[in-house]
Amino acid sequence: MRITAPLLPSTRDTCEAEHDLPLLQPDEGSILLFRPYVPESAIRKVVETLRSRWVGQGPLVDEFERQFASTLGLPYRPVAVGSGTDALHLAYILADVKPGDEVIVPVFSCVATAMPLLYQGARIRFADVQPETLNIDPNHVRTLVSERTKAIVCTHYGGLPCDMDELLDISRALGVPCIEDASQAIGATYRGRPVGSLSNFTIFSFQAVKHITTGDGGMLVAQRDPHVQQARRLRWFGIDRVAKQDGRWGDDITEVGYKYQMTDVAAAMGIAALQELGSIIDRRRQLLAVYRNELRNASGIRLVGDGLTDREHSAWSCTVLAEKRSELRRKLRDHRIESNQVHFRNDRHPVFHGFGGTCPNMDQVEKYYLMLPLHLGMSEGDAGRVCSVIRSGW
């Protein structure tokens, strides 16, 4: 598929007609876009935790952190928090982002990637996408670099890793941290290395429809131990809980902290879900493979990120570039199949007014991208059914 349409105007009017399809009801004939997966073992673990001494942050949070690092093969001890957004905010604080600093972020990502930077008073520089992956374009990043650049942020869209070697080369040359938003990329690898082991800071999300869920939750992975220790204080009002529990703590809070900690109830869900993470990722990759194989030669549609062999997709989503996207959405809807854009370019949100720039690749693909269903509530037959509807034309 070649994209040859003219650039879109700088308004949201072109997409408004596509937002008027209500959610499908979860009946037997429907294929939903998202569906949370909670193992039975997680339910049992939560009940056990609710009957224990610890309900808030306790020993299970520590255990979840240890098991998370071990399961993903990470050499660093992570810090569990209340959400992926909490983890991002802490990463920006640890990166010493201050008012007036410039931070380069992807124009296409969940709004949570850039939102905490507003709390820091940073100047956001939106970087364009690669049309073939929807990930941040390192070539455009290079044009945005200035003496005020404080950090470079990337999002592994849909679970497909960015061009990390190029981004890390830029950040090292500048002497600033690279911060990975891996909310959708748990279990992904880049050139044989697990996501979470590459950059100064990496964050993960356990929001409701991620690979594993803790209801909501997140994890911050930092390479340097002083950052880990600071994050542990900041997630609990700036209090050193270890010192406090050892009886060595007094009225000595010296930095602004937050209520960003994870609870043992959430950690119980995470610990149980980690035992199934390998099979969860395998299953999602099998579903993505169905889409890849059955849509490869379909007319008017192309899978985002298809054909890359130096990185391993976590298969959080299947996103396509489709001609006449509105018509395809309605065709799928007529066959009881949900689809949607889900994420939108951040520079169009009024909250980021004044940070806009030139993103011609995003302009080009904006009206073509569409997310198809991919979750553990589906069978390979369901994915095949979606492909069959698409191949029949729209």
Secondary structure by P-SEA (a helix, b strand, c coil): cccccccccccccccccccccccccccccccccbbbbbcaaaaaaaaaaaacccccccaaaaaaaaaaaaaacccbbbbbcccaaaaaaaaaaaacccccbbbbbbccccccccaaaaaaccbbbbbbbccccccccaaaaaaaccccccbbbbbcccccccaaaaaaaaaaaacbbbbbccccccccccccccccccccbbbbbbcccccccccccbbbbbccaaaaaaaaaaaccccaaaaaaacccccccccccccccccaaaaaaaaaaaaaaaaaaaaaaaaaaaaaaaacccccccccccccccccccccbbbbbccaaaaaaaaaaaacbbbccccccccccccccccccccaaaaaaccccccccccccccaaaaaaaaaaaaacc
